[in-house]
Amino acid sequence: MTQATQKVPVLGLKEQYQPIADELEASVLAVLRSGNYILGEHVKDLESEVAKLSNAQEAVGVANGTDALILALWALDIGPGDEVITSPFTFAATVEAIAIRGAKPVFVDIDPETFNINTKQIEAVITKKTKAILPVHLYGHPADMDPIMELAKTYKLFVIEDNAQAIAATYKGKTTGSFGDVGCISFYPTKNLGAAGDAGMVTANNKDVADRLRKLRAHGMWVRYYHDELGVNSRLDEIQAVILRTKLKYLSKWNDRRRQIAKLYETLLNNCPGITLPKTSADVTHVFHQYTIRVHNDKNSQTKGRDVLQTKLAEMGIGSMIYYPVPLHLQKAFSQYGYAQGDFPVTELVSDEVLSLPMYPELTDAQVKLVAESIKTILNAPATTPVVSQPVAGTV
Ligand SMILES: Cc1ncc(COP(=O)(O)O)c(C=O)c1O
């Protein structure tokens, strides 16, 4: 079954585009006609808007979220000989960026409820070489920032937030990306705020760091053709910026709808045996980039319960994804750091169990219900009393 013929595809990019097509197309056409294509007014305006949204002093547009991380580490002079503490349960880009800078990623296991770095285990791995802590706000749930900021203060470490999946989330009333020295955003098309291609941004709470980032993204230049230092080309273009500015107006409504869908999944799947539903910590606003359940494994079976559920859902026309099946400490690409199976038991267990269900604002209540009832049928759980579909205020 292709994505087009599925009853509930795992992603809904066309569904997001259609209701705002006229607005998006007009804005793109205006840029095309303007002849101004790179690092122009739309990039500047988007930087101001994202800085404001993130409660950060500055924001610097770059080519993608991976570059945001690499350039953030670079702007803080993190490189060979340095160690950066992070989670092994994230997208590879987080760790790639540390490795590409020549620094060493030092992993800490995760909390089984939030899937984020277990802050109680950070202090034990801090050494003289530690330069930064790099928490990831995975699936849109903010990492536990208070203890991280406390440790950073005590040991004089930088904090780099991987905010790729959590734009506009909050922790104790403060927006993600505004805690650390820098926050790194991805605007990959499937993100809560997605471009029509690659784009990224670094938020910063220090003008010097932001200015250094502006130089690094443009070949080390401040004045055209005068290269103060080595840099790269990681410019953001005007078409992506105008698309993001157009969509930014809807982000808050879209995130509300994501939370509404999460609540509906929770109501429908509450007592379903064999799975654990995601939890939201007190004092955070989750933006549900993903709605990720854990599927328990039967110790007597060779096959993972998660894989069986995913296959059967696919047969019923329902998409799902595994973010992420192999923890980063066990990936070949990072084998030089000497980690082994058993080093991070929670991460390893969770990687075998996670399954992300369809989660995007355009899902209808009926689709969410179909996903939940299909899971219950597969897992032999009793059906729920029908949920009355509510019209969704504010969804486009
Ligand atoms: C946690 C995390 N970090 C970094 C990235 C890298 O972003 P990009 O794909 O825009 O390079 C992503 C996105 O894919 C991500 O999910």
The ligand as an SDF file (V2000), in Angstrom:
LIG
                    3D

 16 16  0  0  0  0  0  0  0  0999 V2000
   16.8200   15.9330   16.8330 C   0  0  0  0  0  0  0  0  0  0  0  0
   17.2890   16.4320   15.5000 C   0  0  0  0  0  0  0  0  0  0  0  0
   18.4640   17.0780   15.4070 N   0  0  0  0  0  0  0  0  0  0  0  0
   18.9250   17.5480   14.2550 C   0  0  0  0  0  0  0  0  0  0  0  0
   18.2140   17.3930   13.0730 C   0  0  0  0  0  0  0  0  0  0  0  0
   18.8200   17.8450   11.8030 C   0  0  0  0  0  0  0  0  0  0  0  0
   18.0400   18.7240   11.0700 O   0  0  0  0  0  0  0  0  0  0  0  0
   18.0910   18.7780    9.4770 P   0  0  0  0  0  0  0  0  0  0  0  0
   17.4360   17.5430    8.9460 O   0  0  0  0  0  0  0  0  0  0  0  0
   17.3300   20.0190    9.1400 O   0  0  0  0  0  0  0  0  0  0  0  0
   19.5130   18.8710    9.0710 O   0  0  0  0  0  0  0  0  0  0  0  0
   16.9570   16.7680   13.1240 C   0  0  0  0  0  0  0  0  0  0  0  0
   16.1000   16.6720   11.9370 C   0  0  0  0  0  0  0  0  0  0  0  0
   16.0160   15.8920   11.1280 O   0  0  0  0  0  0  0  0  0  0  0  0
   16.4950   16.2570   14.3580 C   0  0  0  0  0  0  0  0  0  0  0  0
   15.3270   15.6190   14.4420 O   0  0  0  0  0  0  0  0  0  0  0  0
  1  2  1  0
  2  3  1  0
  2 15  2  0
  3  4  2  0
  4  5  1  0
  5  6  1  0
  5 12  2  0
  6  7  1  0
  7  8  1  0
  8  9  2  0
  8 10  1  0
  8 11  1  0
 12 13  1  0
 12 15  1  0
 13 14  2  0
 15 16  1  0
M  END
$$$$
